[in-house]
């Protein structure tokens, strides 16, 4: 977490959380979702505006974390901005290790959409043919551009792949794909 963010939390500890305004898609891109976008439907059906500003994306990624309920958020100064997840909290980019840049024994370097190095743990294939990697940082989806590297690791017997139903991923790996829907359901319970 950036020092300026930590200082803002101390100065303004009771700022309300924000839900529904930020999302992470299956390719590791961030989306801003204004009120009109949110009213048009849930993420990813209604995506919003893709964040292009490099500095803003980097700020979000440095201050991206998970709460005790498994809901992922961006700590924006004193305000916690919960993130809608299309597939998983992480999108993995894969690279082949080389003699110039040695990597793990399986020959594949795993990095998150935010550039963090991750240690491979297990691979999971869902019913839609999407490949997820369980790593030391958590569960994430392999970026579509890197499937050839993953396929090579599987074909060469370096990675074993289990099967998983995409609907089981949040419970199995402890994350909330839509913290905003959790808030909406809680509000509905209060009304009824």
Secondary structure by P-SEA (a helix, b strand, c coil): ccaaaaaaaaaccccccccccccccccbbbbbbcaaaaaacccccccccccccaaaaaaaaaacccccccbbbbbcccbbbbbbbccccbbbbbbbbccccccccccbbbbcccbbbbbbcbbbbccccbbbbbcccccccccccaaaaaaaaaaaccbbbbbbbcccccccccccccaaaaaaaaaaaaac
